[in-house]
Amino acid sequence: MKTIMSIDHIRKEFHHKVVLKDVSFTIPTGSIFAFLGSNGAGKSTLLNIIIQILLPTSGRIFMNGKEVLKSKIGVVFQENTLDDDLTIYENLWIRGKLYHISNEKLRHQIIVLSNKLGMASFLHQIYKECSGGQKRIASIARALLMNPEILIMDEATTALDIETRKKLWDFLLEQNKLKNLTIFFSSHYIEEAKVATNLCILKSGVILFHGTYRSLLQKYGKKYLQVQLKDQLLKKEVTSIKQSLLFLEKLDDKKIDTFSVSNSDLEDIFLKLVSYGDISH
Amino acid sequence: MTLVIRHLKLYLKKPTNIILSFLSSGVILSLYFLFIREFTIKAVSDYGFNSQYNELFVDRLMTSGLLIVIGATSVLSIMFIFVKDRYSGLIKDFLVTPISDWKILYSYFFASFFISMMITIFVYFGIELFFLIHYQDQRTVYQMIASIFTIFCSNMIASLIILIIALFIHNFTSFSTFETLYGVVIGFFTGVYIPIGYYPALIRNIFFYFPLCQTTSILRTIQTGSITSQILKNYPKEQHHVLYEIFGVHLTFQNQVISLEKQWKMVFVAIILLNLFLFLYIFRKKYKKR
């Protein structure tokens, strides 16, 4: 699989405190890459290194095997970084010009993004008068102005309602499919990571897991048999359906209300990983 | 250029910014006419100079200082945008673009310099109109160009100084406090509120190193040149230095009068040093990122 970005032995120290310890992984082209970790894990530091706001103490980052090009990276910050007193159109225009996009092309790009993201009704509205959702949509439009190859989002959907979050993700997934846009994001919402094709879990500056969602489930996922009895709920870790049936046979039929076999979800695995480290054994 | 336009747009979006800029210029001029003018005219007479040109001399002298102060204070509003951008994290949105750190930093300098020039030049021509109507006194084209060039250099220095100071201020409250202090102190530093010759020698020697003190003196020399010669024509040469030095037309350092040529050299050196400081700051910041 082609790689858009290689994070190669990144180490970062702040005042002799190590924040990232030899972090290495690759981001496949066209992937949706979730970058997870609890607060203070070093996520934002690594994101800032990728977007070149910070330089690493050691290690390098390559984009398509070469130096990272700022013009190929779209960034959505957690906080709103557009000008309060300008309209969304003016904001997008100024940001677009910083990428040296020609007037005609920029005008066209703003209209296209405005239509796709449903911004037409508030495109000429003063930014500070827009709702939180509208501001986020504008931030995504700003990040996509120059048709980036990779979109980096740092907890970009924090404080958004479910409807707006879903709308944004629908649009981003469409861009991923249509334009092969690589999306690299960190999020507080574990359920958002379920759309990801690739995952990286960071704890105290160290990578605990890096791979596909499927490989994560294969490595750390477990099956659970859950039995609702008349007077209590039983939950048992099982290795197969056969083992579940054997367990059920031992119970009194009349006492069982319902039963189900399910896989552990991402939230379970994430919590266990960041709490106990390697849980594969 | 785009960023300069962005800063100017933000400044112009708020009509209060423009109104307050001109209002503060008006307030400074009014305060002079109300409280300082009579005192200074009397001081000139007290030193034994009795001429019909005394009032014109004092008005020219003081308005020159006020023009420097107006230029120096009008750079603050754009620098406030700079502090706000850094404090709110908005500047990150520029740092992720292909625009270099240099261009980002200097965009604030150019925008503040542009605004201060617009305001100062407007006030300058207003003042010239006042002298034409009230005294029928008119500067030559050469003197006008020289005055505007002095204001140009002075505002450039003021923008650079405030930009450097703003680099070390990370929140609005500190910057607002600084603005208040700066507004008060700058008048004393340039000898607008009290003629520079009234200060103790030590203070004079310290203020001497403040570049805007030099530009004020240069502008005063240009603006009062023909008037002082009219006042001094009936007085012996030994007495000339009193008028020049006490009222800050010429600056002295350790009892030596500094020539205009030396003053210009100091102004250019100040511009170079301030830019060098910015260069070193960015260089160090880049290195420090590691």
Boltz contact constraints between the chains, C-beta under 6 A:
constraints:
  - contact:
      token1: [A, 51]
      token2: [B, 96]
      max_distance: 6.0
  - contact:
      token1: [A, 53]
      token2: [B, 95]
      max_distance: 6.0
  - contact:
      token1: [A, 54]
      token2: [B, 289]
      max_distance: 6.0
  - contact:
      token1: [A, 55]
      token2: [B, 289]
      max_distance: 6.0
  - contact:
      token1: [A, 55]
      token2: [B, 290]
      max_distance: 6.0
  - contact:
      token1: [A, 70]
      token2: [B, 98]
      max_distance: 6.0
  - contact:
      token1: [A, 71]
      token2: [B, 98]
      max_distance: 6.0
  - contact:
      token1: [A, 75]
      token2: [B, 96]
      max_distance: 6.0
  - contact:
      token1: [A, 79]
      token2: [B, 89]
      max_distance: 6.0
  - contact:
      token1: [A, 81]
      token2: [B, 90]
      max_distance: 6.0
  - contact:
      token1: [A, 81]
      token2: [B, 93]
      max_distance: 6.0
  - contact:
      token1: [A, 85]
      token2: [B, 10]
      max_distance: 6.0
  - contact:
      token1: [A, 85]
      token2: [B, 13]
      max_distance: 6.0
  - contact:
      token1: [A, 94]
      token2: [B, 2]
      max_distance: 6.0
  - contact:
      token1: [A, 94]
      token2: [B, 6]
      max_distance: 6.0
  - contact:
      token1: [A, 97]
      token2: [B, 2]
      max_distance: 6.0
  - contact:
      token1: [A, 98]
      token2: [B, 2]
      max_distance: 6.0
  - contact:
      token1: [A, 98]
      token2: [B, 97]
      max_distance: 6.0
  - contact:
      token1: [A, 98]
      token2: [B, 99]
      max_distance: 6.0
